[in-house]
Amino acid sequence: MQIFKVRALPGTYPLPYVVMEDEGMVGHYNRANRSMQHFNENVAGFVLNAFLAGQVFAFPVMMLTLVFVGARVLHQTAYTESGYGAHAPGNLLGVLVAVTLEMLVLLIALGGLADWTF
């Protein structure tokens, strides 16, 4: 759930804009919820790839999972406290971890096709 406000600029379009509140404690609340929505959008693929890659690369996947958790905490706290832009380092690190897991799964799949052993 987010909290919105109506913003009508004088001398512009006759209908007001409805925008998400971004100031004060309500803004903190909205940004925290938005960050959780971002996490919910991305976690299913991460969990699936971690499960698949973890069957072959258990220790690296465990370490990547710990980095992913730290990255998400960094993203959520920075976005909630400082707003847009501050969340970029946590987001970038989380995406890099997710892509690394995807590449491990691809490596396993290609290895299965070529009959490689790890």
Secondary structure, DSSP 8 states (H G I E B T S, - for coil): ---EEEE--TTS-SS-EEEE--SHHHHHHHHHHHHHHHHHHHHHHHHHHHHHHHTT-HHHHHHHHHHHHHHHHHHHHHHHHH-TTTTHHHHHHHHHHHHHHHHHHHHHHHHHHHT---
